[in-house]
Amino acid sequence: MNKNVISLFTFGLVLIVVGGIGSFFDWEQSMIFIGLGLTLESLALIIFAWNRLKK
């Protein structure tokens, strides 16, 4: 896998975890972090699939 894909995937997971912990403590911006994390996860999936289809 490409390092960019791994980096996006890992950072997306970190944002989802931070958002999950924030929602547990009733933090108002937690849904923004979860949304950003899911967006980065989707972007990593699209890049991974695109690289597989190019080969």
VOBA-1610 file (N, C-alpha, C; in pm, whole numbers, padded with zeros to 5 digits, always signed):
BEGIN
Met+00083-00118+00000Met+00000+00000+00000Met+00087+00124+00000Asn+00031+00228-00052Asn+00099+00356-00060Asn+00103+00420+00080Lys+00210+00493+00109Lys+00222+00558+00241Lys+00114+00663+00262Asn+00069+00729+00155Asn-00038+00828+00168Asn-00168+00763+00211Val-00196+00644+00158Val-00318+00573+00194Val-00314+00532+00341Ile-00200+00480+00384Ile-00186+00439+00524Ile-00196+00560+00616Ser-00137+00672+00575Ser-00141+00793+00656Ser-00285+00846+00668Leu-00359+00850+00557Leu-00498+00897+00561Leu-00584+00803+00646Phe-00562+00674+00631Phe-00638+00576+00706Phe-00613+00590+00856Thr-00486+00603+00893Thr-00450+00614+01034Thr-00501+00743+01095Phe-00486+00854+01024Phe-00533+00982+01077Phe-00685+00984+01086Gly-00751+00919+00991Gly-00897+00907+00998Gly-00941+00830+01121Leu-00869+00721+01151Leu-00902+00644+01272Leu-00880+00725+01398Val-00773+00803+01401Val-00745+00887+01518Val-00857+00989+01537Leu-00901+01051+01428Leu-01008+01150+01440Leu-01139+01086+01485Ile-01168+00965+01438Ile-01289+00897+01481Ile-01282+00863+01630Val-01167+00818+01675Val-01150+00787+01818Val-01163+00912+01903Val-01102+01022+01859Val-01112+01148+01934Val-01257+01195+01938Gly-01326+01184+01826Gly-01467+01221+01823Gly-01553+01133+01911Gly-01522+01003+01913Gly-01597+00912+02000Gly-01576+00942+02146Ile-01453+00970+02184Ile-01425+01006+02323Ile-01490+01141+02356Gly-01485+01233+02261Gly-01548+01363+02284Gly-01699+01354+02298Ser-01763+01265+02222Ser-01907+01250+02236Ser-01943+01184+02369Phe-01854+01102+02421Phe-01876+01042+02554Phe-01877+01150+02662Phe-01796+01255+02645Phe-01790+01364+02741Phe-01876+01483+02701Asp-01970+01463+02609Asp-02063+01568+02562Asp-01991+01691+02507Trp-01889+01665+02426Trp-01817+01772+02361Trp-01892+01809+02233Glu-01918+01937+02212Glu-02004+01981+02102Glu-01942+01957+01965Gln-01811+01965+01953Gln-01744+01950+01824Gln-01710+01805+01791Ser-01755+01711+01868Ser-01715+01572+01846Ser-01767+01518+01713Met-01886+01559+01672Met-01940+01510+01544Met-01859+01562+01425Ile-01797+01678+01438Ile-01712+01730+01332Ile-01589+01640+01317Phe-01531+01598+01428Phe-01415+01509+01423Phe-01452+01372+01365Ile-01569+01322+01402Ile-01613+01193+01348Ile-01638+01206+01198Gly-01699+01315+01156Gly-01723+01338+01013Gly-01595+01351+00934Leu-01499+01425+00987Leu-01370+01438+00920Leu-01298+01305+00911Gly-01306+01227+01018Gly-01245+01095+01018Gly-01306+01004+00914Leu-01438+01004+00904Leu-01505+00922+00804Leu-01474+00969+00662Thr-01459+01099+00645Thr-01422+01153+00514Thr-01283+01107+00474Leu-01189+01112+00566Leu-01053+01067+00536Leu-01048+00916+00512Glu-01129+00840+00585Glu-01137+00696+00562Glu-01190+00668+00422Ser-01292+00740+00381Ser-01349+00722+00246Ser-01247+00761+00140Leu-01175+00869+00162Leu-01073+00913+00066Leu-00963+00809+00053Ala-00921+00752+00166Ala-00818+00647+00162Ala-00869+00525+00086Leu-00995+00490+00105Leu-01054+00375+00033Leu-01060+00401-00117Ile-01097+00522-00156Ile-01103+00557-00298Ile-00964+00553-00361Ile-00865+00609-00293Ile-00728+00608-00345Ile-00676+00465-00356Phe-00704+00382-00255Phe-00661+00242-00258Phe-00726+00168-00374Ala-00855+00188-00394Ala-00925+00121-00504Ala-00875+00171-00639Trp-00849+00301-00651Trp-00800+00357-00776Trp-00663+00298-00811Asn-00576+00286-00711Asn-00444+00228-00736Asn-00455+00082-00776Arg-00549+00009-00719Arg-00568-00133-00756Arg-00621-00144-00898Leu-00712-00055-00936Leu-00770-00061-01070Leu-00668-00020-01178Lys-00577+00068-01144Lys-00475+00110-01240Lys-00379-00004-01274Lys-00357-00096-01179Lys-00265-00207-01204Lys-00336-00309-01282
//
